[in-house]
């Protein structure tokens, strides 16, 4: 909460023309999220007058992210 489509509509109604969507609940891209965020919500944003709508890529194969996760795991097992 709030739901992404509701926020898109609310911000567009306030005149926001540029949106960057950052899917913080996911650490890697996957088909369902990409389709929903890129296509479904992207279309909604355009329909509501948003001129630039971008979705931030997931961390995917970021070496720094993988190293950070490894350090956290090692700290927990020590």
mmCIF file of the N, C-alpha and C atoms, coordinates in Angstrom:
data_MODEL
# 
_entry.id   MODEL 
# 
loop_
_atom_site.group_PDB 
_atom_site.id 
_atom_site.type_symbol 
_atom_site.label_atom_id 
_atom_site.label_alt_id 
_atom_site.label_comp_id 
_atom_site.label_asym_id 
_atom_site.label_entity_id 
_atom_site.label_seq_id 
_atom_site.pdbx_PDB_ins_code 
_atom_site.Cartn_x 
_atom_site.Cartn_y 
_atom_site.Cartn_z 
_atom_site.occupancy 
_atom_site.B_iso_or_equiv 
_atom_site.pdbx_formal_charge 
_atom_site.auth_seq_id 
_atom_site.auth_comp_id 
_atom_site.auth_asym_id 
_atom_site.auth_atom_id 
_atom_site.pdbx_PDB_model_num 
ATOM 1   N N  . UNK A 1 1  ? 0.851  -1.164  0.000   1.00 0.00 ? 1  UNK A N  1 
ATOM 2   C CA . UNK A 1 1  ? 0.000  0.000   0.000   1.00 0.00 ? 1  UNK A CA 1 
ATOM 3   C C  . UNK A 1 1  ? 0.899  1.229   0.000   1.00 0.00 ? 1  UNK A C  1 
ATOM 4   N N  . UNK A 1 2  ? 0.691  2.157   -0.761  1.00 0.00 ? 2  UNK A N  1 
ATOM 5   C CA . UNK A 1 2  ? -0.368 2.222   -1.757  1.00 0.00 ? 2  UNK A CA 1 
ATOM 6   C C  . UNK A 1 2  ? -0.013 1.415   -3.001  1.00 0.00 ? 2  UNK A C  1 
ATOM 7   N N  . UNK A 1 3  ? -1.024 1.051   -3.748  1.00 0.00 ? 3  UNK A N  1 
ATOM 8   C CA . UNK A 1 3  ? -0.825 0.286   -4.973  1.00 0.00 ? 3  UNK A CA 1 
ATOM 9   C C  . UNK A 1 3  ? -0.189 1.177   -6.041  1.00 0.00 ? 3  UNK A C  1 
ATOM 10  N N  . UNK A 1 4  ? 0.717  0.605   -6.795  1.00 0.00 ? 4  UNK A N  1 
ATOM 11  C CA . UNK A 1 4  ? 1.445  1.363   -7.821  1.00 0.00 ? 4  UNK A CA 1 
ATOM 12  C C  . UNK A 1 4  ? 0.512  2.075   -8.803  1.00 0.00 ? 4  UNK A C  1 
ATOM 13  N N  . UNK A 1 5  ? -0.515 1.413   -9.341  1.00 0.00 ? 5  UNK A N  1 
ATOM 14  C CA . UNK A 1 5  ? -1.392 2.134   -10.278 1.00 0.00 ? 5  UNK A CA 1 
ATOM 15  C C  . UNK A 1 5  ? -2.070 3.347   -9.643  1.00 0.00 ? 5  UNK A C  1 
ATOM 16  N N  . UNK A 1 6  ? -2.421 3.224   -8.370  1.00 0.00 ? 6  UNK A N  1 
ATOM 17  C CA . UNK A 1 6  ? -3.048 4.354   -7.673  1.00 0.00 ? 6  UNK A CA 1 
ATOM 18  C C  . UNK A 1 6  ? -2.084 5.530   -7.561  1.00 0.00 ? 6  UNK A C  1 
ATOM 19  N N  . UNK A 1 7  ? -0.826 5.239   -7.267  1.00 0.00 ? 7  UNK A N  1 
ATOM 20  C CA . UNK A 1 7  ? 0.185  6.302   -7.142  1.00 0.00 ? 7  UNK A CA 1 
ATOM 21  C C  . UNK A 1 7  ? 0.440  6.947   -8.500  1.00 0.00 ? 7  UNK A C  1 
ATOM 22  N N  . UNK A 1 8  ? 0.522  6.137   -9.541  1.00 0.00 ? 8  UNK A N  1 
ATOM 23  C CA . UNK A 1 8  ? 0.708  6.692   -10.886 1.00 0.00 ? 8  UNK A CA 1 
ATOM 24  C C  . UNK A 1 8  ? -0.424 7.652   -11.220 1.00 0.00 ? 8  UNK A C  1 
ATOM 25  N N  . UNK A 1 9  ? -1.649 7.227   -10.986 1.00 0.00 ? 9  UNK A N  1 
ATOM 26  C CA . UNK A 1 9  ? -2.799 8.081   -11.279 1.00 0.00 ? 9  UNK A CA 1 
ATOM 27  C C  . UNK A 1 9  ? -2.790 9.343   -10.429 1.00 0.00 ? 9  UNK A C  1 
ATOM 28  N N  . UNK A 1 10 ? -2.459 9.212   -9.155  1.00 0.00 ? 10 UNK A N  1 
ATOM 29  C CA . UNK A 1 10 ? -2.430 10.362  -8.255  1.00 0.00 ? 10 UNK A CA 1 
ATOM 30  C C  . UNK A 1 10 ? -1.375 11.380  -8.686  1.00 0.00 ? 10 UNK A C  1 
ATOM 31  N N  . UNK A 1 11 ? -0.176 10.901  -8.975  1.00 0.00 ? 11 UNK A N  1 
ATOM 32  C CA . UNK A 1 11 ? 0.893  11.811  -9.378  1.00 0.00 ? 11 UNK A CA 1 
ATOM 33  C C  . UNK A 1 11 ? 0.609  12.456  -10.727 1.00 0.00 ? 11 UNK A C  1 
ATOM 34  N N  . UNK A 1 12 ? 0.076  11.667  -11.654 1.00 0.00 ? 12 UNK A N  1 
ATOM 35  C CA . UNK A 1 12 ? -0.276 12.229  -12.969 1.00 0.00 ? 12 UNK A CA 1 
ATOM 36  C C  . UNK A 1 12 ? -1.338 13.311  -12.822 1.00 0.00 ? 12 UNK A C  1 
ATOM 37  N N  . UNK A 1 13 ? -2.309 13.094  -11.933 1.00 0.00 ? 13 UNK A N  1 
ATOM 38  C CA . UNK A 1 13 ? -3.364 14.089  -11.705 1.00 0.00 ? 13 UNK A CA 1 
ATOM 39  C C  . UNK A 1 13 ? -2.793 15.381  -11.129 1.00 0.00 ? 13 UNK A C  1 
ATOM 40  N N  . UNK A 1 14 ? -1.658 15.275  -10.454 1.00 0.00 ? 14 UNK A N  1 
ATOM 41  C CA . UNK A 1 14 ? -0.994 16.462  -9.893  1.00 0.00 ? 14 UNK A CA 1 
ATOM 42  C C  . UNK A 1 14 ? -0.052 17.114  -10.903 1.00 0.00 ? 14 UNK A C  1 
ATOM 43  N N  . UNK A 1 15 ? 0.020  16.548  -12.107 1.00 0.00 ? 15 UNK A N  1 
ATOM 44  C CA . UNK A 1 15 ? 0.826  17.151  -13.153 1.00 0.00 ? 15 UNK A CA 1 
ATOM 45  C C  . UNK A 1 15 ? 2.233  16.603  -13.308 1.00 0.00 ? 15 UNK A C  1 
ATOM 46  N N  . UNK A 1 16 ? 2.544  15.521  -12.603 1.00 0.00 ? 16 UNK A N  1 
ATOM 47  C CA . UNK A 1 16 ? 3.875  14.928  -12.736 1.00 0.00 ? 16 UNK A CA 1 
ATOM 48  C C  . UNK A 1 16 ? 4.012  14.360  -14.147 1.00 0.00 ? 16 UNK A C  1 
ATOM 49  N N  . UNK A 1 17 ? 5.076  14.725  -14.838 1.00 0.00 ? 17 UNK A N  1 
ATOM 50  C CA . UNK A 1 17 ? 5.283  14.304  -16.222 1.00 0.00 ? 17 UNK A CA 1 
ATOM 51  C C  . UNK A 1 17 ? 6.409  13.290  -16.379 1.00 0.00 ? 17 UNK A C  1 
ATOM 52  N N  . UNK A 1 18 ? 7.244  13.126  -15.352 1.00 0.00 ? 18 UNK A N  1 
ATOM 53  C CA . UNK A 1 18 ? 8.378  12.207  -15.396 1.00 0.00 ? 18 UNK A CA 1 
ATOM 54  C C  . UNK A 1 18 ? 8.336  11.289  -14.187 1.00 0.00 ? 18 UNK A C  1 
ATOM 55  N N  . UNK A 1 19 ? 8.412  9.981   -14.441 1.00 0.00 ? 19 UNK A N  1 
ATOM 56  C CA . UNK A 1 19 ? 8.376  9.005   -13.350 1.00 0.00 ? 19 UNK A CA 1 
ATOM 57  C C  . UNK A 1 19 ? 9.483  7.981   -13.524 1.00 0.00 ? 19 UNK A C  1 
ATOM 58  N N  . UNK A 1 20 ? 10.138 7.675   -12.421 1.00 0.00 ? 20 UNK A N  1 
ATOM 59  C CA . UNK A 1 20 ? 11.104 6.583   -12.365 1.00 0.00 ? 20 UNK A CA 1 
ATOM 60  C C  . UNK A 1 20 ? 10.586 5.591   -11.332 1.00 0.00 ? 20 UNK A C  1 
ATOM 61  N N  . UNK A 1 21 ? 10.269 4.402   -11.769 1.00 0.00 ? 21 UNK A N  1 
ATOM 62  C CA . UNK A 1 21 ? 9.747  3.363   -10.892 1.00 0.00 ? 21 UNK A CA 1 
ATOM 63  C C  . UNK A 1 21 ? 10.921 2.510   -10.416 1.00 0.00 ? 21 UNK A C  1 
ATOM 64  N N  . UNK A 1 22 ? 11.055 2.367   -9.094  1.00 0.00 ? 22 UNK A N  1 
ATOM 65  C CA . UNK A 1 22 ? 12.136 1.574   -8.513  1.00 0.00 ? 22 UNK A CA 1 
ATOM 66  C C  . UNK A 1 22 ? 11.488 0.441   -7.712  1.00 0.00 ? 22 UNK A C  1 
ATOM 67  N N  . UNK A 1 23 ? 11.489 -0.771  -8.256  1.00 0.00 ? 23 UNK A N  1 
ATOM 68  C CA . UNK A 1 23 ? 10.836 -1.902  -7.584  1.00 0.00 ? 23 UNK A CA 1 
ATOM 69  C C  . UNK A 1 23 ? 11.688 -2.439  -6.438  1.00 0.00 ? 23 UNK A C  1 
ATOM 70  N N  . UNK A 1 24 ? 11.616 -1.792  -5.279  1.00 0.00 ? 24 UNK A N  1 
ATOM 71  C CA . UNK A 1 24 ? 12.497 -2.119  -4.155  1.00 0.00 ? 24 UNK A CA 1 
ATOM 72  C C  . UNK A 1 24 ? 12.216 -3.482  -3.535  1.00 0.00 ? 24 UNK A C  1 
ATOM 73  N N  . UNK A 1 25 ? 11.087 -4.090  -3.854  1.00 0.00 ? 25 UNK A N  1 
ATOM 74  C CA . UNK A 1 25 ? 10.770 -5.389  -3.268  1.00 0.00 ? 25 UNK A CA 1 
ATOM 75  C C  . UNK A 1 25 ? 11.476 -6.535  -3.983  1.00 0.00 ? 25 UNK A C  1 
ATOM 76  N N  . UNK A 1 26 ? 12.153 -6.245  -5.091  1.00 0.00 ? 26 UNK A N  1 
ATOM 77  C CA . UNK A 1 26 ? 12.796 -7.296  -5.876  1.00 0.00 ? 26 UNK A CA 1 
ATOM 78  C C  . UNK A 1 26 ? 14.274 -6.991  -6.058  1.00 0.00 ? 26 UNK A C  1 
ATOM 79  N N  . UNK A 1 27 ? 15.109 -8.024  -5.973  1.00 0.00 ? 27 UNK A N  1 
ATOM 80  C CA . UNK A 1 27 ? 16.544 -7.825  -6.192  1.00 0.00 ? 27 UNK A CA 1 
ATOM 81  C C  . UNK A 1 27 ? 16.969 -8.283  -7.582  1.00 0.00 ? 27 UNK A C  1 
ATOM 82  N N  . UNK A 1 28 ? 16.052 -8.872  -8.325  1.00 0.00 ? 28 UNK A N  1 
ATOM 83  C CA . UNK A 1 28 ? 16.360 -9.245  -9.704  1.00 0.00 ? 28 UNK A CA 1 
ATOM 84  C C  . UNK A 1 28 ? 15.103 -9.077  -10.550 1.00 0.00 ? 28 UNK A C  1 
ATOM 85  N N  . UNK A 1 29 ? 15.328 -8.831  -11.823 1.00 0.00 ? 29 UNK A N  1 
ATOM 86  C CA . UNK A 1 29 ? 14.204 -8.698  -12.739 1.00 0.00 ? 29 UNK A CA 1 
ATOM 87  C C  . UNK A 1 29 ? 13.591 -10.068 -12.984 1.00 0.00 ? 29 UNK A C  1 
ATOM 88  N N  . UNK A 1 30 ? 12.275 -10.107 -13.128 1.00 0.00 ? 30 UNK A N  1 
ATOM 89  C CA . UNK A 1 30 ? 11.620 -11.342 -13.539 1.00 0.00 ? 30 UNK A CA 1 
ATOM 90  C C  . UNK A 1 30 ? 10.418 -10.987 -14.402 1.00 0.00 ? 30 UNK A C  1 
ATOM 91  N N  . UNK A 1 31 ? 10.013 -11.913 -15.214 1.00 0.00 ? 31 UNK A N  1 
ATOM 92  C CA . UNK A 1 31 ? 9.056  -11.669 -16.279 1.00 0.00 ? 31 UNK A CA 1 
ATOM 93  C C  . UNK A 1 31 ? 7.769  -11.010 -15.803 1.00 0.00 ? 31 UNK A C  1 
ATOM 94  N N  . UNK A 1 32 ? 7.190  -11.523 -14.730 1.00 0.00 ? 32 UNK A N  1 
ATOM 95  C CA . UNK A 1 32 ? 5.908  -10.984 -14.263 1.00 0.00 ? 32 UNK A CA 1 
ATOM 96  C C  . UNK A 1 32 ? 6.040  -9.510  -13.896 1.00 0.00 ? 32 UNK A C  1 
ATOM 97  N N  . UNK A 1 33 ? 7.050  -9.186  -13.139 1.00 0.00 ? 33 UNK A N  1 
ATOM 98  C CA . UNK A 1 33 ? 7.237  -7.800  -12.715 1.00 0.00 ? 33 UNK A CA 1 
ATOM 99  C C  . UNK A 1 33 ? 7.571  -6.908  -13.892 1.00 0.00 ? 33 UNK A C  1 
ATOM 100 N N  . UNK A 1 34 ? 8.449  -7.382  -14.778 1.00 0.00 ? 34 UNK A N  1 
ATOM 101 C CA . UNK A 1 34 ? 8.803  -6.578  -15.947 1.00 0.00 ? 34 UNK A CA 1 
ATOM 102 C C  . UNK A 1 34 ? 7.577  -6.275  -16.802 1.00 0.00 ? 34 UNK A C  1 
ATOM 103 N N  . UNK A 1 35 ? 6.746  -7.272  -17.037 1.00 0.00 ? 35 UNK A N  1 
ATOM 104 C CA . UNK A 1 35 ? 5.545  -7.061  -17.849 1.00 0.00 ? 35 UNK A CA 1 
ATOM 105 C C  . UNK A 1 35 ? 4.612  -6.069  -17.171 1.00 0.00 ? 35 UNK A C  1 
ATOM 106 N N  . UNK A 1 36 ? 4.369  -6.293  -15.891 1.00 0.00 ? 36 UNK A N  1 
ATOM 107 C CA . UNK A 1 36 ? 3.445  -5.430  -15.158 1.00 0.00 ? 36 UNK A CA 1 
ATOM 108 C C  . UNK A 1 36 ? 3.951  -3.993  -15.107 1.00 0.00 ? 36 UNK A C  1 
ATOM 109 N N  . UNK A 1 37 ? 5.202  -3.822  -14.676 1.00 0.00 ? 37 UNK A N  1 
ATOM 110 C CA . UNK A 1 37 ? 5.742  -2.474  -14.529 1.00 0.00 ? 37 UNK A CA 1 
ATOM 111 C C  . UNK A 1 37 ? 5.985  -1.787  -15.869 1.00 0.00 ? 37 UNK A C  1 
ATOM 112 N N  . UNK A 1 38 ? 6.613  -2.495  -16.798 1.00 0.00 ? 38 UNK A N  1 
ATOM 113 C CA . UNK A 1 38 ? 6.955  -1.882  -18.082 1.00 0.00 ? 38 UNK A CA 1 
ATOM 114 C C  . UNK A 1 38 ? 5.740  -1.653  -18.962 1.00 0.00 ? 38 UNK A C  1 
ATOM 115 N N  . UNK A 1 39 ? 4.928  -2.671  -19.115 1.00 0.00 ? 39 UNK A N  1 
ATOM 116 C CA . UNK A 1 39 ? 3.849  -2.600  -20.099 1.00 0.00 ? 39 UNK A CA 1 
ATOM 117 C C  . UNK A 1 39 ? 2.529  -2.090  -19.518 1.00 0.00 ? 39 UNK A C  1 
ATOM 118 N N  . UNK A 1 40 ? 2.025  -2.769  -18.494 1.00 0.00 ? 40 UNK A N  1 
ATOM 119 C CA . UNK A 1 40 ? 0.719  -2.395  -17.961 1.00 0.00 ? 40 UNK A CA 1 
ATOM 120 C C  . UNK A 1 40 ? 0.745  -1.004  -17.318 1.00 0.00 ? 40 UNK A C  1 
ATOM 121 N N  . UNK A 1 41 ? 1.684  -0.797  -16.405 1.00 0.00 ? 41 UNK A N  1 
ATOM 122 C CA . UNK A 1 41 ? 1.727  0.495   -15.715 1.00 0.00 ? 41 UNK A CA 1 
ATOM 123 C C  . UNK A 1 41 ? 2.291  1.589   -16.607 1.00 0.00 ? 41 UNK A C  1 
ATOM 124 N N  . UNK A 1 42 ? 3.172  1.211   -17.526 1.00 0.00 ? 42 UNK A N  1 
ATOM 125 C CA . UNK A 1 42 ? 3.686  2.173   -18.497 1.00 0.00 ? 42 UNK A CA 1 
ATOM 126 C C  . UNK A 1 42 ? 2.570  2.716   -19.369 1.00 0.00 ? 42 UNK A C  1 
ATOM 127 N N  . UNK A 1 43 ? 1.688  1.822   -19.812 1.00 0.00 ? 43 UNK A N  1 
ATOM 128 C CA . UNK A 1 43 ? 0.538  2.239   -20.619 1.00 0.00 ? 43 UNK A CA 1 
ATOM 129 C C  . UNK A 1 43 ? -0.384 3.152   -19.809 1.00 0.00 ? 43 UNK A C  1 
ATOM 130 N N  . UNK A 1 44 ? -0.622 2.779   -18.558 1.00 0.00 ? 44 UNK A N  1 
ATOM 131 C CA . UNK A 1 44 ? -1.458 3.607   -17.690 1.00 0.00 ? 44 UNK A CA 1 
ATOM 132 C C  . UNK A 1 44 ? -0.860 5.007   -17.550 1.00 0.00 ? 44 UNK A C  1 
ATOM 133 N N  . UNK A 1 45 ? 0.437  5.071   -17.302 1.00 0.00 ? 45 UNK A N  1 
ATOM 134 C CA . UNK A 1 45 ? 1.099  6.360   -17.141 1.00 0.00 ? 45 UNK A CA 1 
ATOM 135 C C  . UNK A 1 45 ? 0.932  7.222   -18.390 1.00 0.00 ? 45 UNK A C  1 
ATOM 136 N N  . UNK A 1 46 ? 1.150  6.641   -19.541 1.00 0.00 ? 46 UNK A N  1 
ATOM 137 C CA . UNK A 1 46 ? 1.000  7.386   -20.809 1.00 0.00 ? 46 UNK A CA 1 
ATOM 138 C C  . UNK A 1 46 ? -0.431 7.880   -20.978 1.00 0.00 ? 46 UNK A C  1 
ATOM 139 N N  . UNK A 1 47 ? -1.395 7.002   -20.666 1.00 0.00 ? 47 UNK A N  1 
ATOM 140 C CA . UNK A 1 47 ? -2.807 7.382   -20.776 1.00 0.00 ? 47 UNK A CA 1 
ATOM 141 C C  . UNK A 1 47 ? -3.143 8.556   -19.862 1.00 0.00 ? 47 UNK A C  1 
ATOM 142 N N  . UNK A 1 48 ? -2.449 8.652   -18.740 1.00 0.00 ? 48 UNK A N  1 
ATOM 143 C CA . UNK A 1 48 ? -2.715 9.710   -17.764 1.00 0.00 ? 48 UNK A CA 1 
ATOM 144 C C  . UNK A 1 48 ? -1.881 10.967  -18.021 1.00 0.00 ? 48 UNK A C  1 
ATOM 145 N N  . UNK A 1 49 ? -1.079 10.956  -19.100 1.00 0.00 ? 49 UNK A N  1 
ATOM 146 C CA . UNK A 1 49 ? -0.349 12.159  -19.476 1.00 0.00 ? 49 UNK A CA 1 
ATOM 147 C C  . UNK A 1 49 ? 1.102  12.213  -19.048 1.00 0.00 ? 49 UNK A C  1 
ATOM 148 N N  . UNK A 1 50 ? 1.630  11.115  -18.516 1.00 0.00 ? 50 UNK A N  1 
ATOM 149 C CA . UNK A 1 50 ? 3.036  11.080  -18.132 1.00 0.00 ? 50 UNK A CA 1 
ATOM 150 C C  . UNK A 1 50 ? 3.861  11.006  -19.416 1.00 0.00 ? 50 UNK A C  1 
ATOM 151 N N  . UNK A 1 51 ? 4.854  11.874  -19.533 1.00 0.00 ? 51 UNK A N  1 
ATOM 152 C CA . UNK A 1 51 ? 5.654  11.948  -20.754 1.00 0.00 ? 51 UNK A CA 1 
ATOM 153 C C  . UNK A 1 51 ? 6.845  10.996  -20.738 1.00 0.00 ? 51 UNK A C  1 
ATOM 154 N N  . UNK A 1 52 ? 7.468  10.849  -19.582 1.00 0.00 ? 52 UNK A N  1 
ATOM 155 C CA . UNK A 1 52 ? 8.609  9.936   -19.474 1.00 0.00 ? 52 UNK A CA 1 
ATOM 156 C C  . UNK A 1 52 ? 8.354  8.993   -18.301 1.00 0.00 ? 52 UNK A C  1 
ATOM 157 N N  . UNK A 1 53 ? 8.339  7.707   -18.601 1.00 0.00 ? 53 UNK A N  1 
ATOM 158 C CA . UNK A 1 53 ? 8.085  6.664   -17.608 1.00 0.00 ? 53 UNK A CA 1 
ATOM 159 C C  . UNK A 1 53 ? 9.190  5.635   -17.761 1.00 0.00 ? 53 UNK A C  1 
ATOM 160 N N  . UNK A 1 54 ? 9.984  5.453   -16.721 1.00 0.00 ? 54 UNK A N  1 
ATOM 161 C CA . UNK A 1 54 ? 11.112 4.521   -16.760 1.00 0.00 ? 54 UNK A CA 1 
ATOM 162 C C  . UNK A 1 54 ? 11.037 3.590   -15.550 1.00 0.00 ? 54 UNK A C  1 
ATOM 163 N N  . UNK A 1 55 ? 11.514 2.369   -15.737 1.00 0.00 ? 55 UNK A N  1 
ATOM 164 C CA . UNK A 1 55 ? 11.581 1.402   -14.641 1.00 0.00 ? 55 UNK A CA 1 
ATOM 165 C C  . UNK A 1 55 ? 13.051 1.072   -14.414 1.00 0.00 ? 55 UNK A C  1 
ATOM 166 N N  . UNK A 1 56 ? 13.500 1.229   -13.182 1.00 0.00 ? 56 UNK A N  1 
ATOM 167 C CA . UNK A 1 56 ? 14.883 0.913   -12.817 1.00 0.00 ? 56 UNK A CA 1 
ATOM 168 C C  . UNK A 1 56 ? 15.107 -0.593  -12.890 1.00 0.00 ? 56 UNK A C  1 
ATOM 169 N N  . UNK A 1 57 ? 16.225 -0.993  -13.450 1.00 0.00 ? 57 UNK A N  1 
ATOM 170 C CA . UNK A 1 57 ? 16.555 -2.412  -13.518 1.00 0.00 ? 57 UNK A CA 1 
ATOM 171 C C  . UNK A 1 57 ? 16.858 -2.957  -12.124 1.00 0.00 ? 57 UNK A C  1 
ATOM 172 N N  . UNK A 1 58 ? 16.617 -4.251  -11.949 1.00 0.00 ? 58 UNK A N  1 
ATOM 173 C CA . UNK A 1 58 ? 16.977 -4.905  -10.696 1.00 0.00 ? 58 UNK A CA 1 
ATOM 174 C C  . UNK A 1 58 ? 18.485 -5.042  -10.579 1.00 0.00 ? 58 UNK A C  1 
ATOM 175 N N  . UNK A 1 59 ? 18.940 -5.450  -9.418  1.00 0.00 ? 59 UNK A N  1 
ATOM 176 C CA . UNK A 1 59 ? 20.373 -5.584  -9.186  1.00 0.00 ? 59 UNK A CA 1 
ATOM 177 C C  . UNK A 1 59 ? 20.980 -6.739  -9.974  1.00 0.00 ? 59 UNK A C  1 
ATOM 178 N N  . UNK A 1 60 ? 20.169 -7.738  -10.277 1.00 0.00 ? 60 UNK A N  1 
ATOM 179 C CA . UNK A 1 60 ? 20.559 -8.880  -11.102 1.00 0.00 ? 60 UNK A CA 1 
ATOM 180 C C  . UNK A 1 60 ? 21.934 -9.431  -10.778 1.00 0.00 ? 60 UNK A C  1 
ATOM 181 N N  . UNK A 1 61 ? 22.892 -9.228  -11.661 1.00 0.00 ? 61 UNK A N  1 
ATOM 182 C CA . UNK A 1 61 ? 24.214 -9.827  -11.461 1.00 0.00 ? 61 UNK A CA 1 
ATOM 183 C C  . UNK A 1 61 ? 25.252 -8.824  -10.973 1.00 0.00 ? 61 UNK A C  1 
ATOM 184 N N  . UNK A 1 62 ? 24.832 -7.854  -10.201 1.00 0.00 ? 62 UNK A N  1 
ATOM 185 C CA . UNK A 1 62 ? 25.748 -6.860  -9.656  1.00 0.00 ? 62 UNK A CA 1 
ATOM 186 C C  . UNK A 1 62 ? 26.758 -7.542  -8.729  1.00 0.00 ? 62 UNK A C  1 
ATOM 187 N N  . UNK A 1 63 ? 28.026 -7.423  -9.058  1.00 0.00 ? 63 UNK A N  1 
ATOM 188 C CA . UNK A 1 63 ? 29.076 -8.037  -8.257  1.00 0.00 ? 63 UNK A CA 1 
ATOM 189 C C  . UNK A 1 63 ? 29.084 -7.465  -6.830  1.00 0.00 ? 63 UNK A C  1 
ATOM 190 N N  . UNK A 1 64 ? 28.901 -6.167  -6.709  1.00 0.00 ? 64 UNK A N  1 
ATOM 191 C CA . UNK A 1 64 ? 28.885 -5.531  -5.390  1.00 0.00 ? 64 UNK A CA 1 
ATOM 192 C C  . UNK A 1 64 ? 27.735 -6.072  -4.536  1.00 0.00 ? 64 UNK A C  1 
ATOM 193 N N  . UNK A 1 65 ? 26.568 -6.239  -5.139  1.00 0.00 ? 65 UNK A N  1 
ATOM 194 C CA . UNK A 1 65 ? 25.419 -6.766  -4.415  1.00 0.00 ? 65 UNK A CA 1 
ATOM 195 C C  . UNK A 1 65 ? 25.682 -8.197  -3.951  1.00 0.00 ? 65 UNK A C  1 
ATOM 196 N N  . UNK A 1 66 ? 26.230 -9.040  -4.834  1.00 0.00 ? 66 UNK A N  1 
ATOM 197 C CA . UNK A 1 66 ? 26.532 -10.429 -4.483  1.00 0.00 ? 66 UNK A CA 1 
ATOM 198 C C  . UNK A 1 66 ? 27.554 -10.492 -3.353  1.00 0.00 ? 66 UNK A C  1 
ATOM 199 N N  . UNK A 1 67 ? 28.573 -9.658  -3.417  1.00 0.00 ? 67 UNK A N  1 
ATOM 200 C CA . UNK A 1 67 ? 29.583 -9.624  -2.351  1.00 0.00 ? 67 UNK A CA 1 
ATOM 201 C C  . UNK A 1 67 ? 28.975 -9.180  -1.024  1.00 0.00 ? 67 UNK A C  1 
ATOM 202 N N  . UNK A 1 68 ? 28.081 -8.215  -1.079  1.00 0.00 ? 68 UNK A N  1 
ATOM 203 C CA . UNK A 1 68 ? 27.419 -7.736  0.142   1.00 0.00 ? 68 UNK A CA 1 
ATOM 204 C C  . UNK A 1 68 ? 26.579 -8.828  0.777   1.00 0.00 ? 68 UNK A C  1 
ATOM 205 N N  . UNK A 1 69 ? 25.836 -9.570  -0.051  1.00 0.00 ? 69 UNK A N  1 
ATOM 206 C CA . UNK A 1 69 ? 25.041 -10.684 0.465   1.00 0.00 ? 69 UNK A CA 1 
ATOM 207 C C  . UNK A 1 69 ? 25.941 -11.749 1.090   1.00 0.00 ? 69 UNK A C  1 
ATOM 208 N N  . UNK A 1 70 ? 27.043 -12.051 0.427   1.00 0.00 ? 70 UNK A N  1 
ATOM 209 C CA . UNK A 1 70 ? 27.975 -13.054 0.954   1.00 0.00 ? 70 UNK A CA 1 
ATOM 210 C C  . UNK A 1 70 ? 28.519 -12.614 2.311   1.00 0.00 ? 70 UNK A C  1 
ATOM 211 N N  . UNK A 1 71 ? 28.852 -11.363 2.453   1.00 0.00 ? 71 UNK A N  1 
ATOM 212 C CA . UNK A 1 71 ? 29.377 -10.848 3.726   1.00 0.00 ? 71 UNK A CA 1 
ATOM 213 C C  . UNK A 1 71 ? 28.324 -10.971 4.822   1.00 0.00 ? 71 UNK A C  1 
ATOM 214 N N  . UNK A 1 72 ? 27.079 -10.666 4.508   1.00 0.00 ? 72 UNK A N  1 
ATOM 215 C CA . UNK A 1 72 ? 26.010 -10.789 5.493   1.00 0.00 ? 72 UNK A CA 1 
ATOM 216 C C  . UNK A 1 72 ? 25.862 -12.246 5.948   1.00 0.00 ? 72 UNK A C  1 
ATOM 217 N N  . UNK A 1 73 ? 25.901 -13.161 5.007   1.00 0.00 ? 73 UNK A N  1 
ATOM 218 C CA . UNK A 1 73 ? 25.767 -14.587 5.339   1.00 0.00 ? 73 UNK A CA 1 
ATOM 219 C C  . UNK A 1 73 ? 26.930 -15.019 6.228   1.00 0.00 ? 73 UNK A C  1 
ATOM 220 N N  . UNK A 1 74 ? 28.138 -14.643 5.863   1.00 0.00 ? 74 UNK A N  1 
ATOM 221 C CA . UNK A 1 74 ? 29.322 -15.018 6.648   1.00 0.00 ? 74 UNK A CA 1 
ATOM 222 C C  . UNK A 1 74 ? 29.257 -14.452 8.069   1.00 0.00 ? 74 UNK A C  1 
ATOM 223 N N  . UNK A 1 75 ? 28.760 -13.243 8.210   1.00 0.00 ? 75 UNK A N  1 
ATOM 224 C CA . UNK A 1 75 ? 28.618 -12.638 9.539   1.00 0.00 ? 75 UNK A CA 1 
ATOM 225 C C  . UNK A 1 75 ? 27.630 -13.430 10.402  1.00 0.00 ? 75 UNK A C  1 
ATOM 226 N N  . UNK A 1 76 ? 26.597 -13.934 9.807   1.00 0.00 ? 76 UNK A N  1 
ATOM 227 C CA . UNK A 1 76 ? 25.566 -14.676 10.540  1.00 0.00 ? 76 UNK A CA 1 
ATOM 228 C C  . UNK A 1 76 ? 26.041 -16.066 10.959  1.00 0.00 ? 76 UNK A C  1 
ATOM 229 N N  . UNK A 1 77 ? 26.935 -16.672 10.196  1.00 0.00 ? 77 UNK A N  1 
ATOM 230 C CA . UNK A 1 77 ? 27.348 -18.030 10.530  1.00 0.00 ? 77 UNK A CA 1 
ATOM 231 C C  . UNK A 1 77 ? 28.599 -18.040 11.414  1.00 0.00 ? 77 UNK A C  1 
ATOM 232 N N  . UNK A 1 78 ? 29.218 -16.908 11.648  1.00 0.00 ? 78 UNK A N  1 
ATOM 233 C CA . UNK A 1 78 ? 30.383 -16.848 12.532  1.00 0.00 ? 78 UNK A CA 1 
ATOM 234 C C  . UNK A 1 78 ? 29.966 -16.891 13.985  1.00 0.00 ? 78 UNK A C  1 
# 
